[in-house]
Amino acid sequence: MQRVFITGASSGIGAALAQYYAGQGAALGLVARRQDVLEQLRAGLPHPERHRLYALDVNDHAALTAAAEDFIAAGGADVVVASAGISQGTLTEHAEDQQVFEQVFATNVLATVATFTPFIATMKRQAQAGQRDLRLVGVASVAGIRGLPGAGAYSGSKAAVISYCESLRVELRASGIKVVTIVPGYIDTPMTQVNHYKMPFLMPAPRFAAKAGAAVARGSSYQVIPWQMGVVAKLLRLLPNWLYDLAFSKAPHKARKTKG
Ligand SMILES: NC(=O)c1ccc[n+]([C@@H]2O[C@H](COP(=O)([O-])OP(=O)(O)OC[C@H]3O[C@@H](n4cnc5c(N)ncnc54)[C@H](OP(=O)(O)O)[C@@H]3O)[C@@H](O)[C@H]2O)c1
């Protein structure tokens, strides 16, 4: 039976991935801060008795490591998905946004590292024993491909996730563990439901999860979903800075929480 550990499982992409993998018969380890929401999710999944819940903050690395160790002790892990993440508008000129930058980088980048770390030694042993479907899955964003105005923290954090996962992928190349970078475009989740601007190619979370699950199973190194956003992402990379700056200077900004 496949064993899948997912952070950010109480909502959106993480919850949709939980539904997807549980539907395939997997045993899950589900991480998020809201215990009640995790319990509701588990109750609605096939074989609820198979799934373990870990109500914790991914910025508490000791708690995250203890959860990983508990899940490993119960039978190891085949797929680890770091989906916990936050998105908030920021402007560097506001001193109070410094703490938002810190929270966003901690949750989106450093907690991704802390999610993977406790699994690697055991997964290496599983690979040496002949297992071939071992995956560490980072969740980046199309927002990490070029810096979006008003989203310096989020864009910067997701660019870091893309580069970090690439480093890890090459480091682990000979180990038998595959590192998969999933790059969502706009997916219909509570994170995007607050946006008051047009979101091209917006995709329902269950469809996204099926496509991401297939990319993970293939061992794809880097997958933008939906594919139309993959084309946009490639074009964005090609734009010279002067043209990018002109085109994006009036792009809509994600709201800042802090005032000033
Ligand atoms: N939706 C999109 O269009 C989109 C696009 C690109 C990338 N992404 C990325 O996809 C991932 C999931 O986003 P989503 O759209 O599913 O957002 P979401 O619906 O807001 O879900 C975020 C999840 O992260 C968890 N989380 C946040 N901070 C946490 C913390 N400190 N400790 C533990 N869990 C934490 C939340 O659980 P609790 O609140 O219960 O802790 C929740 O389960 C994020 O990394 C996001 O950046 C999303």
The ligand as a Tripos MOL2 file, in Angstrom:
@<TRIPOS>MOLECULE
LIG
   48    52     1     0     0
SMALL
NO_CHARGES

@<TRIPOS>ATOM
      1 N1         -4.0240   27.9950   -5.1350 N.am      1 LIG1
      2 C1         -3.1830   28.3950   -6.0670 C.2       1 LIG1
      3 O1         -3.5760   28.9300   -7.1010 O.2       1 LIG1
      4 C2         -1.7190   28.1780   -5.8920 C.ar      1 LIG1
      5 C3         -0.8810   28.5790   -6.9390 C.ar      1 LIG1
      6 C4          0.4760   28.3910   -6.8160 C.ar      1 LIG1
      7 C5          1.0000   27.7760   -5.6960 C.ar      1 LIG1
      8 N2          0.1720   27.3920   -4.6880 N.ar      1 LIG1
      9 C6          0.7860   26.7730   -3.5170 C.3       1 LIG1
     10 O2          0.1130   25.5890   -3.1920 O.3       1 LIG1
     11 C7          0.2180   25.3380   -1.7850 C.3       1 LIG1
     12 C8         -1.1660   25.1090   -1.2210 C.3       1 LIG1
     13 O3         -1.9340   26.2740   -1.4510 O.3       1 LIG1
     14 P1         -3.5260   26.2480   -1.4180 P.3       1 LIG1
     15 O4         -4.0040   27.0230   -2.5740 O.co2     1 LIG1
     16 O5         -3.9810   24.8750   -1.1770 O.co2     1 LIG1
     17 O6         -3.7540   27.1780   -0.1200 O.3       1 LIG1
     18 P2         -4.7850   27.0370    1.1070 P.3       1 LIG1
     19 O7         -6.0840   26.5050    0.6340 O.co2     1 LIG1
     20 O8         -4.7230   28.3510    1.7850 O.co2     1 LIG1
     21 O9         -4.0950   25.9150    2.0270 O.3       1 LIG1
     22 C9         -2.9020   26.1680    2.6810 C.3       1 LIG1
     23 C10        -2.6040   24.9830    3.5730 C.3       1 LIG1
     24 O10        -1.3570   25.2100    4.2380 O.3       1 LIG1
     25 C11        -1.5460   24.9780    5.6170 C.3       1 LIG1
     26 N3         -0.6210   25.8270    6.3610 N.ar      1 LIG1
     27 C12        -0.3620   27.1420    6.1820 C.ar      1 LIG1
     28 N4          0.5100   27.5780    7.0910 N.ar      1 LIG1
     29 C13         0.8110   26.5010    7.8670 C.ar      1 LIG1
     30 C14         1.6320   26.3200    8.9920 C.ar      1 LIG1
     31 N5          2.3520   27.3330    9.5140 N.pl3     1 LIG1
     32 N6          1.6990   25.0850    9.5480 N.ar      1 LIG1
     33 C15         0.9790   24.0590    9.0380 C.ar      1 LIG1
     34 N7          0.1830   24.1780    7.9720 N.ar      1 LIG1
     35 C16         0.1040   25.3890    7.3940 C.ar      1 LIG1
     36 C17        -3.0000   25.3130    5.8880 C.3       1 LIG1
     37 O11        -3.4760   24.5940    7.0140 O.3       1 LIG1
     38 P3         -3.8590   25.2160    8.4410 P.3       1 LIG1
     39 O12        -4.3410   26.6120    8.2250 O.co2     1 LIG1
     40 O13        -4.9070   24.2800    8.9640 O.co2     1 LIG1
     41 O14        -2.5910   25.1350    9.2010 O.co2     1 LIG1
     42 C18        -3.6540   24.7590    4.6370 C.3       1 LIG1
     43 O15        -3.8730   23.3880    4.7790 O.3       1 LIG1
     44 C19         0.9130   26.5670   -1.1920 C.3       1 LIG1
     45 O16         2.2800   26.2900   -1.0340 O.3       1 LIG1
     46 C20         0.7000   27.6190   -2.2580 C.3       1 LIG1
     47 O17         1.6850   28.6100   -2.2200 O.3       1 LIG1
     48 C21        -1.1640   27.5840   -4.7530 C.ar      1 LIG1
@<TRIPOS>BOND
     1     1     2 1
     2     2     3 2
     3     2     4 1
     4     4     5 ar
     5     4    48 ar
     6     5     6 ar
     7     6     7 ar
     8     7     8 ar
     9     8     9 1
    10     8    48 ar
    11     9    10 1
    12     9    46 1
    13    10    11 1
    14    11    12 1
    15    11    44 1
    16    12    13 1
    17    13    14 1
    18    14    15 2
    19    14    16 1
    20    14    17 1
    21    17    18 1
    22    18    19 2
    23    18    20 1
    24    18    21 1
    25    21    22 1
    26    22    23 1
    27    23    24 1
    28    23    42 1
    29    24    25 1
    30    25    26 1
    31    25    36 1
    32    26    27 ar
    33    26    35 ar
    34    27    28 ar
    35    28    29 ar
    36    29    30 ar
    37    29    35 ar
    38    30    31 1
    39    30    32 ar
    40    32    33 ar
    41    33    34 ar
    42    34    35 ar
    43    36    37 1
    44    36    42 1
    45    37    38 1
    46    38    39 2
    47    38    40 1
    48    38    41 1
    49    42    43 1
    50    44    45 1
    51    44    46 1
    52    46    47 1
@<TRIPOS>SUBSTRUCTURE
     1 LIG1         1 GROUP 0 **** ****
